[in-house]
């Protein structure tokens, strides 16, 4: 008798937890989970071959505001073996965002960029960009965006993760 009760409770628990739905699947507004700053810092290789590969630091910051606006700023620093603390390039994208289900949609409005070598004069472009979306997950203060990139001639599923900042 005790074994049947134990087995029944175990089966019910398995059914209950396997049917758990994410907030986005339940129609809950997830905008509040996005509000604030998100950051990614990574070391990126650069070079034509293994022998001449050098690394530089790339810092990316996403900021989501309660009014549906967002900004994406990026800073590239000099090579580790040359000028690691010098900013050698930057980009800022300003626009709007919207959450629909498990996807976030961006619409860029303004892009400002600068590069020490290739674009030494800061350039700002105003755009009415097309809306584009990324599937997302937020777990343990990590925002992961899933998207398609086109590094050569074929689309590749890609993901990028940002940690919640201050």
N, C-alpha and C positions, 0 to 999 in steps of 0.2 A: 504494500500500500504506500509506504513512504517513498519507494522508488518511483512509483507512478506519479506522485505529487511532484517530486523532484524533476522528473522527466517533463512533465507538463509545464512547470514553471520555466525550465530551461528553454523549451521550444517557444513559449510565449515571449521570453526575453530576446531570443534570436530573431523572431519575427518583428518585434517592436523596434529593435536597433537596426535591422536591415531595411526597414521602411522609412528611416529618418530622412527627411528632405533638407536640402540646404535652404537658407533664407531666400535666395533668389528664386528658387523653384516654388516657394510658397507665396510669392508676390509681395514680399516684404521690401520696403524701400531701403536700399543699401547705401544710399548717398552718404549718410553720416559716417559709415565705416571708412569712406575715402577721405573725408575732410582732414586736412593737415598736410604735413610734409613727408615725403618718401625719398629715400636716398640709395644710390648704388655707386660704389667705388670699386673699380676693377683695374687690373694691370693688363694692358693690351700689347701683344707682340706686333712689331712692325719690321718688315724686311722682305727681301726677295728670296732668301734661302735661309736654311738653318744657321749657316755661318755668319750671316750679317744681321741676324735678328736682334733687335733692341726692344726694350719695353718702355712704355710710358703709362702714366696714371690717367684714367678717365673718370671724372666725377659727374654723375647725373642726379638731378633733383627734380622731383615732381611735386607740385603744390596744387591741391584741390581746395577750392573755397566754397562756402555755403551758397553763394549766388550762382553756382554753375560754371564759374570761370576756373581755368587751370593755367599753369605755366610749367614749362619743361626747360630747365637750364642745364647746360652741359659745359664742362671745362676740361680741356686737355692740357696736361702739364708736360714739361720737357722730358727728354729721355733720362732714365735712371742714371746713366753714366755721364751725363752732360750737364743738364740744368733741371733737376727734378722738381724744384719748387717754383719754376717760372711758368705762368700760364701762357701757352703758345697758341691757343685757339678757344673760342667760346661760341655758343649758340643759345639763343633763348626763343622759345616758341610760346606764344600766348593765344589762348582760344577759349572755347566752351566745351563742356563735357556733359554727358547724359548717361544715366544707367538704365538699361533695359534688360531685365532678366539677369543672366550671368555674363552680360557683355557691357563694356563701357565704350561709348562712342565719343570721338573727338572731332571738333571742327576748328581748324587753325585759322587765326585772324591776322597774326603778325609774326614774322620770323626775322630775327636780328642775328647776324653772324660776323665773326672776325677771325682771321687766321694770320699769325705773324708773318708767314712766308707767302701764302697764296692770296690773301685778301687783307692787307695791312690797314685798310680803311674800313671802319665798321659800316655794314650795309643792312638796312632794314627794308623788308618787303612786306607790303600789306596784301593779304590774300583773302579770298572768300573760298576757302578750301572745301572740298567735298567732305562729307562726314565719313569717317572710317571707324571701324569697331575692332575691338579685341575681346576675346573671352578672358575672364579673369577668375582668380581665386584669392581670398585673403585668409591666411592661417598664421597664427602666432605672430602677428604684426609684420607679416611678409606679404606683399602684394605681388602676385605673379600674373603677367600678361602673356597670353598666347596669341601668336599672330603668324602670318606667312611672310617670309623674306625671300628676296630674289637675288642671291649672291652671284649667280652666273646666268644660266639660261633656263633654270627650272625652279619652280616654287619649292620652298622647304619649310615645314612646320618649325617654328622657333618659339622660344619663351625667354622672358627676362624677368628678374625678380628684384624688387626694391624693398628695403627695410624701412619701417616707420621711423621717421626722424623726429626732431624736437620742434 
